[in-house]
C-alpha cells in the first residue's frame, strides 16, 4: 500500500503569508490566484515569506508564473517598508506575453541599490497583472541606480491608470538589511596593501 502525504496548495500558503505579514489588505485589494515563481542566482527560489539577506537579491531574478501566452502582462516589484504610506518601486516591466518578462518593455530597471530607510526587515512584493491589450506607458524610463521617481509609487494607482484590474499573481520575501561578510566583500572594503 502506497501512502502519500497531501500537498499544500501554494496559493493557500501564499495567502496565509500575505495576511500574516499584513500585505493583504494593505497592498492587495483581493486575493491573488497564482503564485509567481522567483529564482535568484545560486538557486535561491523564493517561497512566500522567506527571509533573504540583501546581498543575495542584488541581481535581477528569473520570473515564472502561469499565464496566458497570448495575453500581455505587467510585473511590478515594490518595497513596502521604505515609507509607511507608499511603495518604493524596485522594478517595472510591461507589455510581455505570457511570463516572458525579459521580452517586455522595461519601465523601471531592476533596482539593486536598496535603501536603508525604514525597518530592518523590508517586505518586497512581486505583482503580475494581465493587460487587456498592449499598452502605451507614458512613464519615463528609470535606469538602474536612479532613485528619482521610485519613492511614492502606488501600485493600485498605477493599475487604475492603465486599467490593469487586480493582480493575478503574487509572491514576496522579507529582505534583511544585513551584510554577510565574505572574503570578497572584505577585499572590496579594506584598503589594499601597497
Order of alpha helices (4+ residues) and beta strands (2+ residues): alpha-beta-beta-beta-beta-beta-beta-beta-beta-beta-alpha-beta-alpha
